[in-house]
Amino acid sequence: MKLHWLVIWAGPLFLNPVTADCNITLQTVTCEESGKNLSNISTDLFQNVTKLSLKNNKITLKDSDKEILRRFFNLTELYLNENMINVLYNNSFCNLTKLVILDISNNHVITVHKAAFAGLNQLSVLNLSYNMITQLDSDVFSFLRSLAVLNLQHNCLKSFHIKSPFKLVKIILAGNPWTCSCDLLDLQIWLTASNVTMENEDNTTCTFQNTMGKFSIMTANIQAHDCKIQKASLKSTLTSTSISKLKSSTLATALTLNTTTGNNRTHAELPLIGKSWTFLAGVLGFVLSTTLLIITAIKCPTWCHYLMSYSHHRLEENDSEMFEQEFSADMSSFPTVLDTNDEEPIVIFEKNQALAPVEDGFIEDKYIDSYVTEES
């Protein structure tokens, strides 16, 4: 009976050579230096184990590896040291809520995303030593509420900004090229004010710019007053830079909105606009001209009908001069009598010729007149 259960338990190990090279117990799976150079986490591992060691392989922690790790919900220790991990992406260990120890040392980690350790509420020890991390924000550790030991030694860190309160017991920072500048002031103040123990403090040094001397990051003379002046200057520079960027974006938007393209043209005509109010004036002018065109289109039939029905014409200059000459000629034919008292001349109208007979509407017939004359 016992042999039967042994065959059932050991059968998958012989069928899967990757698992067969691992040291497997009831609660621990150790695949260290298996000789297989694992590039992926095997799916045949027992998922109810509490300790998983994948040391000295070629694991890069791809998306497929993250999916497999989520199945180890009882895991309390995970060792991924001496692998080929370059980036710690967001939610890489999100389902390992019972994890206490995480070792990612001796990899090639350059970038750690902000939510890389999200979900690790019980994590107490985090080892990121011997990597190539150049910048690390303290917000990365805001998800680690139970973190007590943080090992960052032998990376490429020059500064470390403290934004969230740490409740660390021990921190290891040696072996980094720290710079004694204002960027290190927050870390120095935090190390002095907190109860954290900095391991290997004598070798945790920084250097001032343009100097070769090394000083302990705990006692380096970084002037807080100079840092305040530097921050104010930096803030002013950032403000002016943001204003310049805002103007540039406004100009780009204006140029984009005013770009005109034809059906057969491939190049856009971009008007030069210096200020935002010029663009606003252009928009208003466009709206007004469009409104005027619409009104003209509506009223045009009425105006055309009015112009076509108007039959009168104005008096030309030649006609006006001719009328004045005729009127002056008629007026010169009338005699005038001058008064002896040099008063205004009095115009006297005389009857020069008899009034023409008034037409009675009948036609004159000469034959009738001659006939009547002969009879009489």
Secondary structure, DSSP 4 states (H G I P E B T S, - for coil): -HHHHHHHHHHHHHH-HHHHTSEE-SSEEE-TT-SS--SS--TTS-TT-SEEE--SS-----HHHHHHHTT-TT--EEE--SS---EE-TTTTTT-TT--EEE--SS---EE-TTTTTT-TT--EEE--SS------GGGGTT-TT--EEE--SS--S-----S----SEEE-TTS-EE-SGGGHHHHHHHHHS--EEETGGG-EEE-TT---EEETTT----HHHHHHHHHHHHHHHHHHHHHHHHHHHHHHHHHHT-B--TT--S-B-----SHHHHHHHHHHHHHHHHHHHHHHHHHHHHHHHHHH----PPPHHHHHHHHHHHHHHHHTS-EE--TT----EE-----SPPPPPP-SPPP-HHHHHHHHHH-
